[in-house]
Amino acid sequence: MKGAPTHEVLQRRANAALIAVFVIFLWMPTMDSFFHLDPTPSPNENRMPAAFPKFRADLQGIHDWFTGVNAYFSDHFGFRKRLVRWERRWKWQAFHDAHLAANAIIGNEGWLYFSDGRMVDDIRGTHLFSDAELEAWRILLTGRRDWLAQRGIRYLFVIPPDKHTIYPEHLPDWLAKSARPERRILQFTAYMRAHSDVPILDLRGALLDAKMRGTLYRQTDSHWNQLGGFAAAAEIARTVAGLGFPVAPAAPSAFAVVPAKLPLGDLARMFGEENRFPDRADLVFIPVKPLPPFQLRPDPSLLAKKWVPGTAPIVSENPAAQIRVVIFRDSFADACMPFLAHSFGRIVYLWQQNWDKRIIDVEKPDLVIDEMLERFVTSRDADGLRKKDEQPEVQSLADW
């Protein structure tokens, strides 16, 4: 009968096991790259992962290929999805830092908030506009209004409020306690009222009124829901009517409002913890008599430049209305589209914040609307946007 293993044998076995575990961990990323072992859903990073580069047989092409390969493997190495989610969770648990938690903040009662665009600093009143920054906004919007006026076109600047502006009561306690009344958006609207006559529609008032009739923003998403979009579109139509146009808001009777279970919102996906944030049922508006469907219009005058995927121009047509509109917009316009279509004849939606004046010259609209979310107004460089208005072909992912 053999005796118990000696200390030296146990040590060799332990060393062998340690080497085996090390080799397994060393090769796991490579194995995942080939066999896709990681079942973790891709975290929402608000950008497209780098694609594998194409090779060109010249000096610049070789340089670009090596740079592209490095970017590709940085975005595709094995088990990256799981590691990114672990990093986000650990950073949040350790530091409760808004900028470390995948641009998402956990509020109270299951509410999530977007934390990019200096949102936390703005709530705390620690990063206010300078006079020069406010004047740059006045110059930008006044210049746009005057350029349109020379062509007989009216202008309206529309600001959808951020979620935390309408629902501050669900912010986490640590942030709510440090909130200050000084806000960049309040600086902006006060400065424009005092120094400019550009028509500006701040939708905060309309949304705060509509808040009494139902929930306007999704708990796990940074955007408003269709009820919020309906309230916003109605206020836009009323404001445009006040500018002298024959426009009326969409009638509530034109839609059947039904509850629906929607997928989790962008904030839950950003946080990488989808199972922790169940979303409740939301309300969906179904047209009783649908208008002609929205469609991507294959018009070379609209698609003359390379659009970021998912942001190509959208055109809606309503033969029963007359007013032609061009709307430079962001993602918050999505929920307004079904309702604005009832108020206007032809609408061209362009997902960008700098202007392409060639499209305005082609469309010859009666009205141009800038729809720009609150956090974009408070974080974008107005002087940079003004310069890009003169160079519309210059675009990057940072514009969206």
Secondary structure, 3 states (H helix, E strand, C coil): CCCCCCHHHHHHHHHHHHHHHHHHHHHHHHHHHHHCCCCCCCCCCCCCCCCCCCCCCCHHHHHHHHHHHHHHHHHHCCCHHHHHHHHHHHHHHHHCCCCCCCCEEECCCCCEEECCCCHHHHHHCCCCCCHHHHHHHHHHHHHHHHHHHCCCCEEEEEECCCHHHHCHHHCCHHHHCCCCCCCHHHHHHHHHHHHCCCCEEECHHHHHHHHHHCCCECCCCCCECHHHHHHHHHHHHHHHHHCCCCCCCCCHHHEEEEEECCCCCHHHHHHCCHHHCCCCCEEEEEECCCCCCCEECCCCCCCCCCCCCCCCCEEEECCCCCCEEEEEECHHHHHHHHHHCCCCCEEEEEECCCCCHHHHHHHCCCEEEEECCHHHHCCCCHHHHHHHHCCCCCCCHHHC
